Amino acid sequence: MTDGITHGITDKKIGTVELGTGGPRVGVQGLGCMGMSFAYGPTDADEARATLERALELGITLYDTADMYGMGENEEFIAPFIRAHRDEVVLATKFAISLDPSDPAKRSIRNDRPYLRQCVEASLRRLGVDEIDLYYMHRREVNVPIEETVGAMAELVAEGKVKHLGLSEVTASELRAAQAVHPIAALQSEWSLFSRDIEDGVVPAAAELGIALVPYSPLGRGFLTGSFVNADKELTADDFRRQQPRFTGDNAAANAALLEPVREIAKAHGATLGQVALAWVQQQAAVRGLAVVPIPGTRKRTRVEENAAATRLRLTERDLALLEPLAGQVAGARYADMTFTSAGRE
């Protein structure tokens, strides 16, 4: 069976879906912008800008950044594109991770109202917009009641500084508590063939509440595409994947071996490994009964074309059965410190 999906997408736009109940309508796949100027080593700025434009041509309308990506540099990087296409795109950014300018490796989580206020004003200024379409609490500070934080975020909606609210890496109970204060349009958490811990409680809660899932790292930070095997040996010193347990040492070798079923399925469909991984995430919408809008990150036009084409790939029941056991066999946690993930608090 061959779908022939790898090529021929130049004039075909992806479908759309509503983010949450009453949320914005966006393409069924978004674009993670972090790597265009942060975290993944050297980048070609001109190609990254061209990638933003190409994504929009393909119907990708949700563009995701955060204030901590390069201490605001990522927001500044995508700002001209956002302003040029303000009525066509949905802008998502985040607050809550506080970095130390003297040592960017040091970070803390802040969910308090004064910090939120400081962050939203700074993001609006860097982005050069009057209103943020989707504003996320990036991580949860457990010493601040989530009802208090969401209440403060709701004030931004009332003031016209933010249109819709989102949360990232919260537990099912935290999600329910937040929704009781103000409608949450989207929950952004890691979800991929290799990272499925949110399925136990978070995904059912989101489906129950009518909240969309926006999976980050749906390609396992590139590992699921087969683009690298061992981060220590293949990636530059400033690439933060070298700090993640599953991409180094014996873990990396063991996890690379798990890609064989993905390769088999890709070959059968005339697709790439990455397209199979993305198609699996996209199909979770039907499997789990909620809107799912993954935000694979890339800074190359060819990759964004490849990723968008994955929205047309339909995996068979046999494919899904082959992929089902992979996550349970993955060696190493998705972060060295899982404290600030939903899995670390469930």
Protein Blocks (a to p, Z undefined) as FASTA:
>chain_A
ZZhlmgoklmmccddddehehiacddfbdcdfklmmgojapadfklmmmmmmmmmmnopa
bdcddfkgoghmlmmmmmmmmmmmmmmpccdddehiacdfklmkbccddfbfklmmmmmm
mmmmmnopabdfbdcdfbacfkbcfklmmmmmmmmmmnopafbdcdehiafklmmmmmmm
occfbdcddddfklcklmmmmmmmmmmnopacddehklonommnopafblklmmcfklmk
lmpmklgcjllmmmmmmmmmmmmmmmmnopafklmmmmmmmmmmmmnopacddddddfbf
klmmmmmmmmmpccdfklmmmmmmmmmmpgcifbfblklpmklmZZ
